[in-house]
């Protein structure tokens, strides 16, 4: 970080024109060494390049991890809703490693959804649904269906 500040400040001072005649600026404008072009020493430039490569690798790793987490979420949703599997998602998960999981906040959401589904599927939930049903409407619907079936049978059968 210090070398970056040093290079920025030295470039600004050189741009002020305090460096001397115009001949020096012509020589400095076309240096063959990239370190000199950046206003750094060779060691500073190499360290800077190493840092840039490391940061790029960290960003790439974080990007792959995020892609794998998203793929994991899509796989989970496909399993939940019984949709066809995607090889692309599986490949992304394998590229990031098998230790990829859902992010914590998504895990909480999934756990809540599973609890709600389990509650709906339980016997107590079914009993509560029975209590909430309108029995008169069910009786009327059953009688209407029975009457329709009886009339259809009478039309088809000459004995009745």
Secondary structure by P-SEA (a helix, b strand, c coil): caaaaaaaaaaaaaaccccccaaaaaaaaccccccccccccaaaaaaaaaaaaaaaaaaaaaaaaaaaaaaaaaaaaaaaacccccaaaaaaaaaacccccccaaaaaaaaaaaaaaaaaacaaaaaaaaaaccaaaaaaaaaaaaaaaaaaaaaacccc
